[in-house]
Amino acid sequence: MTVGATKTRIYTEDIPPTLSKDMKTKRRETSPADPLEPAPKRRKVDLAQQDEKMAATSNEDRRKDLKRKRQETSPPEHQEPAPKQRKIDLAQQQEEMAAFLSLLEDEYITDFLSSDSGRTSSDKYHLATACEYFRRARLPTMHYRNYFFPALYLASQFEEQDSDIRTEILFWALEGFWFLEIEHFLHYRNLLLKKIGFKAWVDLDTCHQIMAEDPTHWAWRRERPT
């Protein structure tokens, strides 16, 4: 027998029986479970209940996503929706064009057009743009006269860099007692801009289409001198 084994045997033999029994009991309590013992039973999973929970969560997520997309795509409260695109009505177009060309025969407007010898504020494109504004705004023909100078002024703001042109338009608008003061005139211009959905740009093709409705009228021969 080796020395180490003897010492171990002597040491264990010196332990009192009661103490040795207590140590064995503690070892059982603190020792890990036997790997060969069966694992504790797992709780049964209700697959149908889980599917219902997942479906409820999925539907809730869909509702939240749909609500978020609606909030992102809906216009702000302070912003008015853009005007709906108007359906083309040939009879209505003819009526609108007749009313516009008749307006150009007004005595005061005829004087204004005659004074614009350089066609800087009332050439054929400015006149066609004003007509297009009336259509976009869906103005009744009876209101064409009130908005004629504001329409030319607005067209000049988008087409011309020379502010003197707008000054001339403003002079004729105020001189004819159509507007009591500049603020009143600008109020009508802002109303028109709002009515057309802030879409004041009119391309050349649109102008040419308007002129083609009555191509022989004298208004469409108002070209600027080269």
PyMOL commands that set and color helices and strands:
alter all, ss='L'
color gray80, all
select helices_A, chain A and resi 3-13+17-30+47-73+90-103+107-115+124-137+141-159+163-175+182-195+204-212+218-221
alter helices_A, ss='H'
color red, helices_A
deselect
rebuild
show_as cartoon
